[in-house]
């Protein structure tokens, strides 16, 4: 019993972390929606008579909107605060447009809905990650790891359950029904984190917050923009953002085109395709908390370098082994190391920048993620239309290989600098 309790405490599986579990649960739902949509894309393509390029453009538009929304989202998180309210609004904002996607046959309206989804989805991250950083200043990697793992759970459950439901209902009914739990979750987040905020002076509220330096300084508008300009010319922030963007580009490209590969090239059913996507995401569920905790102990650069090299080797093998079951095995390996990068890169960026600008740091990171992710679906679709779907995966692998060089230019702060950040 004592050993079991110690294990739960080591991994944070106790009631003492309502902020972590509230944010992580909401994060899972922000990924539930797009992962479900990715599996349904081939069916939408077939029903509406779209090309691969038009199909990819649906995803690209969402990321372009997210790119535009990231800077304002970071500013809101830093200057307005009230993170629980921002998180609740973001969840509702993401869920409602999928209702209209499920009801519409207009490609133009689908593009508009993708724009709204991109804005709402990127409203979530600066507030959520700033809240986690403030709550767990000495265990950023650990907290980011569990938060990222929750995202992978959402990514895994979306295609798995949707693949099962497609045996009885249409893709339209799945999208219409998916918005209901999303709206319910937004109310739960508002109640859970809002109640915690009110009790922050009590013993129950203090359990959720580690011992940490004095609260962050409240910035004026002028101070904020001066700090932001310094962030934008910080080389470590720039290169971290580029690495994160390439990781996201590769991940988004795989998510967009793998269901089509499974259904159209391997002739698998939607249900089996959903299971394959779940296996790939399951690797990320395991990877994220492990990499986050290891990076807290052994340093961010060491873990990022190991993950990039391992991913590069797996993608190299993936590109040259066109055997269906080996394809899935190496995708699982790629997924493991790709998802292990996400929490470490975010924690690293939060340490490099001033704590007063945590939301803006996240905004910059996700701006690069969204901008580079926007390239993958439409360019990958064009490559698939012109040369074939497998060449899209060759393109993704080649881009990922180039990102290994960027880590060499990133400064890793000392432990004393991290302790005071």
C-alpha positions, 0 to 999 in steps of 0.5 A: 500500500505504501509503495503504491502511494509513493508511486502515485505521488511520484507521478502526481496521481493524487488529489493534490493537483487539481490545476494539472488534472483540470488543464490536462482534461481540457487539453484532451478535449481540444485534441479530441475534436481535430483528431476525430476530424482527421479520421473523417477527412477521407469520407468528407473528401469522397462525399464532397468530391474534393481533391487531396489539395482541397482536403488539405486546404481545410486543415491549412486554413485552420492553422493559418487562423491559429497563426494569426490568433497566437500573438493576441492569445498570448497577450490576453493571457499575460495582461488579462489573466483569469486563465480559467475563464479563457480556458472555458471560452476556448473549449466552447469556441473549438466545439461549436464550429464542428456542429456547423461542419456536420450540418453543411455541404458548402466547402466555403462554409467548411473553410469558415468553420476551420478558421473559427476553430483555429482561433479558438484552439490557439486561445487555449494554449497560452493561458493553459501553459502559463497556469501550469508554469506558475503552479509548478515552477520547479517541475515544468517538464513534469507538468508539461509532460502530463499535459501533453500526454492528455493531448495524446489521449484525446488524439487517440480516443478521437479516431478510435471511437469515431471508427467504431461509431462509423459502423452505425452513424455517419460522419455528420452525426459524429461531428454534431454529437461531438460538440455536446461533451465539449460544451459540457467540459467547458462548464466543468473547467469553469467550475473546477478552476474558478472554484480553485481560484476563489479558494487560493488562500485556503489550505485546499487552494495551496495544495495546488501550488508549489512553493515558488518565488514571489508572484509575477510582476504585473506589466504595463502595456509599454513594459509588455511590448518592450519585453515582447520585442526582446523575445522576438529577437532572442535567438534561443526562442527563435530556434526553439520555435523553429524546432517546435514548428518542424515537429508540428509540421511533421505531426500534422502532415502524418495526421492529415494523410495517414487516414487516406493512406490506410483507407485508399492505399491499404484498403482498410476499413474506417474502424481499422484505420481508427485503431491504427491511428490510436496505436500511433497516438498511444506511443505519445501517451507513454512518451510525453510524461517520461520525456518531461520528467527526464528533461527535468533531471538530465537537461532539455537539450540532451533529451531533445537531441536524443529524440530528434536523432531517434525520430530521424532514424525511424523516418529514414527507415519508414521512407524506404520500407514500404511494407504495411505492418512495418509501416505501422511499427515505424510510425509508432516509433516516430510518434513516440519520439515526436510526442516526447519532444512537445513538453520538453520544448515548451518547458525549455522555452518557458525557462529561457524567457521572463516569467512575466511573459509566459503567455507570450512565449507560448504564443510565439511557440504556437505561432511557429507551430501553426505557421509551419503546420499550415504548410504540411496539409496543402503542400502534402496534398499537392505532392500527393496529387502530383506524384502519389501519397507516399511522396508526401511521407518522403517530404515530411521525413526530409524536413524532419531530418533538417531540424537536427541542426537547429538544436545546436544553436539553442542555449540551455539555462543553468539550474540556478537560472531555472530556479529563479525563473 
